[in-house]
Amino acid sequence: MALVESQHTISEQEYLDGELISDIKHEYIDGQVYAMAGAHRHHVLLADTMSRKFGNHLENKPCQPYSSDMKVKIGKNYFYPDVLVDCTDFEGYFTETPTIIVEVLSNSTRQHDKTFKRDLYFSIPSLQEYVLIEQDIAEIEVWRRTDNNIWLQTAYYLGDEIHFASIGFTIAVEDIYQRVKNADMQTWLEKKQV
């Protein structure tokens, strides 16, 4: 989702109080409030699919997926990832302990998600996997934290499977893009019918 910046700085508490009564979501970065704009259908389908697949896998387990209504707090910054998984029993309107964060990329958010947000997310001690899903092409980038606290990146395409080690879950890229009819997926489906 695209972000639209406000024109003045507010306190962290003013932001949190405002979010409780606002009709739209805002991210909070260094005292600035950014309204979150609507998303393309593909964006919504991909985020919903990931949340549903995680949820099905995690049923009756301690970890829980959350959709884009749950905030992540990093320092004094707050973000609304498209999907996150948290394995703690936190309370309230935000978490500081996500295990997995998923962002669906669009032209307006790609640079922000792949640089600024990524660097902040990597500072979260509990985070094990950061997932970037392209909406216009079938490509998924997964960053994983190693035992040595080094982040390694792997790209996945149609025909590949992704294993989320932090929650013991494997899913095919095709299953993530199942309802998305971008050019890559249409070509893939046509080849499968031959």
N, C-alpha and C positions, 0 to 999 in steps of 0.2 A: 504494500500500500504506500502511496505517495505521502509525503509529509509537507505541511504548510506551516511556516514559522510564525509565531506571534511576534508582536512588536515590543514587548517589555519583559523584564525579568521579574519572576515571582519566587517566593520561598518554596522550599520543599513541602512544607505543611500546607501552604495555599494550594499547591498542585494536587496533593493527595485529597484535600477537602473538596476541591473542584471536581475531581474525577468521580467522586461519589454521586454528584448531582448532574453531571454533564450527559447530554444525549449522544455525544461523539467521544471517541477515545483520543487521548493525547499522549505523546511521549514527552519526557522531561529530560533535557540535556543541558547541563551547566546553567541552570536557572531559566532556560528558555523552554517554552511550551510549543510543541509541534502537533497540529491537528492531523489526524490520520484520515486520508481520503479513501474513497471506496476502491474496491478491487475488481479486476477482470474475472469473468466466470471461471477461466482456467485456474486462476490463483485460488479461488475459493474451493474448487473441486480438489485440487492437489492438497491443500491444507486440511480439508475435511477428510480426505482419504487417509492421510498420514495419522490424523487424530483417531480415526475409527480403527485402523489397522493396529496401531499401538494399543488402543483401548481393548480390543478383542484379545490381543496377546497378553496383556497385563491384568486381565480379569482375575480376581482372587489372589493377586500378588501385591507386594507393598508399594511398588511404583505406580504412578498415576499420570496419564496424559492430560494436558490442559490445552484448550483452544486459545484463540487470539484474545480472549477476554482476561487472561491472567498476565499480570505484569511481572517482569524480572527487574529486581533492583541491583544495581552495581554502583557502589559508592553512593552518590546522591543523584544518580541517573536512573530513569525508569523507562523500560521498553516493553512493547507488546509483541513478542515473537508470534509467528503464525501458529506454531505448535511447540509445546515443551513437555518434557517428562521430568517429574520430580519424584525422588524416592524417599523423601522425608515426610513427616506428618506436620507440615507447617500450617499456620492459621493466618487468616486475613486475606488481603487483596493483592499481595505480591509474594514472590519467593526470592530468596537469595541463594538457593541451593539446587538449581536445575541440573539434571544429569545429561539430558539431550535438549538441544534447541534446534528448531527447524525454521528456516526462513524461505519463503517462496519468492523468487526474484522476478522483478519486472524491470522495464527500461528505466523507470524513475527511481527504483530503490537499489538496483544491482550494485552500483559503486559504493553506496553507503553500507550495505550489508556485507560486502566482500572486503571492506577495509576498516572503517571506523567501528562498526558494531562488532565485527569479528575480533578486533584487537581488544575491545572491552570484554566481550564474552570469554575470550581466552584467559582473562584474569580471574574468572570465577573458579575457585578451588574444586568445587564439586562437578564441574562440567567435564564430561568425557567425550562427547561427540557433538559436532556442529555441522548441520546439514543445510546445504543450499540447493534448492530445487528450481531449475529453470522452468518457466511456464510456456515459453514459445518454442522451445526445442526440448527433446527428451535427453536431458543431461542432469545428473545429480553429483554434486561435489560434497564429499564427506571428509571433515577434519576430525582426527582422533588424537587424543592425548596418550602418549606412551607412558610407561612406568617411570621414565626419566624426565617427565614433564615437558616433553617435546611434542609439538603438534605436527602430524603427518597428514597429507592430503591424498585422497584417491578419487578419481572420477569414474562414474558408472553410466552406462548407456543401455539401450534396449538390448536384451539378451543376457544382461548381467544380473547377479543377485547381490544385494547389500546385506551384510551381517552387522547388526548393532550389538556389539559385544557387551555393552553396559547393561543391556536388558535381555540378552540371549535370544534375539529375534532376527530372523532372516526373511527378506522379501525381495521378489523380482521387481526390477525397474518397470517392467510391463504392467505389473499389478498396481503400481503407484500412478501410472499414466492411463489406467484403464478407461476412464471416462473423458479424458482430454483428447480432443480431435485436432491437435496441431499437425503440421505437415509430417514431422518425423513419425508420429504415431499412425497416421493414415497410411504412409508408405509401409511401415512395419506390418500393419494388419493386412494390407494387400498382398505382401510377400508370403504371409502365413497361409493365405487362402489358395495359393498356387500349388 
